[in-house]
Each structure stands twice: as structure tokens, then as C-alpha cells.
Amino acid sequence: MTAARPDAGYFDQWYADMAASPARDAIIARALRLPPELAGVLPEPAVTELTSELRLPRDGLLLDVACGRGGYGIEVAHHTGTRLVGVDFSAVALELATALGTRRLPAGRAEFRLGTLVATGLPAGAADGLMCVDAVQFADPPLAALAEFRRLLAPGGRLALTCWEAADGQAPPRIQAVDLRRDLPAAGFLDVRVHERPDWREAERRVWQEAVAADGSDPAVRSLQDEGRRSLDTFASLRRVFATATAP
Ligand SMILES: C[S@@+](CC[C@H](N)C(=O)[O-])C[C@H]1O[C@@H](n2cnc3c(N)ncnc32)[C@H](O)[C@@H]1O
């Protein structure tokens, strides 16, 4: 990731490079022991935990905001039988998510739409659950995204969110801005829980270590390596967090 807040064009290129690089996904899949189509930096137990904390009714509606290539939301929808709407501001990511959703879910159960973290364009109060994996730090400020998430959820709807928070003043500025214990109640959420996940953190460290050690043969692998070096440089300053909350 770049130091400035990356825009949709930056992520379009990021995803286009990824789409052309089975090698990148293979590095991540090996480190996390997950199928390559998931290939974020969350390990398998995190996906199980997200699924269980969302408490989705069968035939409910799950939103995956900043869904990227859609892997985690599609996996949750696959296991729960819920309908899925994914939102991201990268059109390239949405094309990849649509293709994966078509392969993994029954016809008509998933839809992927352009929108931002703070303005999804979706109707208020319609979702039974909302997940946001490793992206709320891109909203300026993160509280604006949390307010949008709260708007989208029906009463009693569940939020499950993964991110990083700063452990000290050396964390990148975008991460310094994330404070979920402060901001989730400020956005109107109830029953807020923010847990640290050292085991997810260790899985992520394996991804960066494998990436840095790999042969940097294409743009996506080289980008993963740059991200890995930057992440390992500041790793001690980051806490891996998993937050859940309920809409009133
Ligand atoms: C680290 S990726 C995580 C993607 C996905 N949640 C996953 O875990 O595979 C961050 C995602 O946030 C999206 N993103 C960043 N800023 C955004 C914004 N302001 N509005 C919507 N999406 C955004 C990017 O396009 C990218 O897909």
C-alpha cells in the first residue's frame, strides 16, 4: 500500500496485477493454508469466527463492504445460505468478485456494486449482517464508515469487522486513526466487543515472511513483497483486532 490514502485507480491496478498472478495468491494460500481464491491475510479460523459472530438468518442479507475480490463474504454466504451484496470502489475488484461469486454461490444469490466505505448507495436498515475485512482504515475518518455501517443494518443486525490498531506511536497514520472501542459506540452500536487476535497476527506475519523470501517474478508478487517489507518494519506497532457489535 502507498503512504497516501490510495484511491480507486490505485486499487484497480492492484487487482489487475493480482488477476494476472497465480504466484501471488499461491504464496498467501501456502502461508495461511487457505484456498487461493480467499487470499487476503486472514487465516481460516477467522473466517469461521466471522461467520459465527454475524449470526445470519438463512435467506437473510449480508453486506460485505470494501469486499475486494469478494472471497471472505462469498465464503460466509456459502456457509450460511444468506444473500450477499458486496460493495467496493474498485471496478476491477468487483469484476473478479462477480466471477468468483458465480462459481461459488447459487445463481442470483450474490451481487457486487460500486460504492465507497462512507457512501455505499444501499438502502437504510436492510441488512441482517455487515462485514468489513481489513478496510475501515481507508475511510477518512474511520468513524464515517462506521456510521454508514450502522445506517445499513436492521435493528439487531450484526457487524463483524477486522482491522489493525496502533500499539504505539510508530504505527502508520492510517492505523493511528482507528479506535474501534471509541468509535463503534460513537456510531451508535451496542454490545461492542473488540478482541485482539495474536494468532491471526502470527498467520499474517507468515504471509509477509513468505512474500519477502519469494522470487519477485511479477508485479503482484513484487507489490506483495513491498507490502511485506513495510508491514514487517512496523509489525511490532500493530495490534490485530476483531470487533463485533449490534445495531440498536
Ligand atoms: C486490503 S483490501 C481488503 C479487501 C477484502 N475485504 C479482503 O479482505 O479480501 C482493501 C479494500 O478496500 C477497498 N477500499 C479502499 N478504500 C475504499 C473506499 N474509500 N471505498 C470503498 N472501498 C475501498 C479497496 O478497493 C480494497 O478492495
The ligand as a Gaussian input file, in Angstrom:
#p B3LYP/6-31G(d) Opt

LIG

0 1
 C       -6.931000      -4.726000       1.980000
 S       -8.220000      -4.775000       0.794000
 C       -9.392000      -5.877000       1.577000
 C      -10.366000      -6.443000       0.585000
 C      -11.295000      -7.510000       1.137000
 N      -12.109000      -7.001000       2.227000
 C      -10.497000      -8.731000       1.569000
 O      -10.227000      -8.873000       2.752000
 O      -10.112000      -9.519000       0.690000
 C       -8.976000      -3.197000       0.999000
 C      -10.175000      -2.984000       0.083000
 O      -10.756000      -1.728000       0.413000
 C      -11.205000      -1.129000      -0.782000
 N      -11.312000       0.315000      -0.488000
 C      -10.345000       1.148000      -0.046000
 N      -10.833000       2.383000       0.154000
 C      -12.154000       2.318000      -0.167000
 C      -13.187000       3.270000      -0.158000
 N      -12.970000       4.545000       0.234000
 N      -14.423000       2.873000      -0.535000
 C      -14.650000       1.581000      -0.935000
 N      -13.699000       0.638000      -0.972000
 C      -12.453000       0.994000      -0.585000
 C      -10.150000      -1.475000      -1.808000
 O      -10.584000      -1.360000      -3.133000
 C       -9.848000      -2.907000      -1.396000
 O      -10.685000      -3.798000      -2.097000

